[in-house]
Amino acid sequence: MKKLLIVVAIIFMVSVISGDARDIKSQIFSLTKTFIIKAIPHDAKEIKFWMPYPLVNNQYIIRADFQVPGTYSFVTDSKHNNKIFCAVCKNEKKGFLKISATYEIERKEWLNNPKDLHDTDQVSYPKEVLQYLEGSTFAIISPRIRELAKKITAGKKTPLSSARTIYDYVLENMEYNKAVPGWGNGDSERACIISKGNCTDFHSLFNSLARASNIPAKFVIGFSIPKEKQAEINGYHCWAAFYLNKHGWIPVDIAEAWKNKSKRDYYFGNLDENRIGFTVGRDIILNPHSNSLPLNYFIYPYVEIDGQPTANIEISIASKLL
């Protein structure tokens, strides 16, 4: 028995020294989203409401509660496999309608040891990943993007080394700046020319450059969770992930790395636990069929009143650490 304990202790010490034993952080919190649909005509008959449901990857949904004056169901978008909450409500003739959702979630840090990421020159990908080599309405793969990608990755022979070079380029050449009009659409061409924007623009440029380099890359959107015990959340946050054979999806958050340069290496391959992801991809098609065109990205609700879209929605989002 003593010999066994000694062997176990030695194995543990070796794993710590080699960096295999890592402290993966986690955070448990609640998120409450409240939506008030306003200015509903008195003679309106039906209100349809769609909103994204949290992803299941490095986060676990402990509990979900919905307050809806109507019926609701869950559907999945056919392109990206996002889970979507869909409600159908009758007009209460109050001029407004309130819907709320509360989630209790445990989110784990997404941690990759750089020593575990083995570079490979293999460039064939699984069928389900191939769509993330294509452009979207705003995350385009234009001749300008292709030429820039070729220049950035010159001399790089593997997807991993190319992805890191693209990450470094975006980090060094983009400025987190919401003063110049046009930010927030995730327009790769604009980001390429103006080099300013928010997290959407940072990661749209990364995705377009990666895809132009034959590296599948996808967009992920959600919210950052403040470190205060209770807080209001005033806006979304997004990040990206690229696909590496034998490893799967590897996350990057260039916007956070830009804000905190000391974490430049951390945010290539790792994500902190203080966030929640809701949807993957761009050009989201809502199901069941709505009158909406494909959504550029999907984080806030989409609402129709008698088949006509409305943006007259008051939104409040609050978090609480548990």
ABEGO torsion letter per residue (X at the ends): XAAAAAAAAAAAAAAAAAGABBBBBBBBBBBBBBBBBBGBBAABABBBBBBBBBBBBABBBABBBBBBBEBBBBBBBAAAGBBBBBBBBBBAGAGBBBBBBBBBBBBBBBBBBAAABBBBABABBBAAAAAAABBBAABBBBAAAAAAAAAAABGBABAAAAAAAAAAAAAAABBBBAABBGBGAGBAAAAAAAGBEBAAAAAAAAAAAAAAAGBBBBBBBBBBBBABABBBBABBBBBBBBBBBGAEBBBBBAAAAAABAAAAAAABGBBBABBBBABBEBGBBBOBBBABBBBABBABBBBBBGGBBBABBBBBBBBBBX
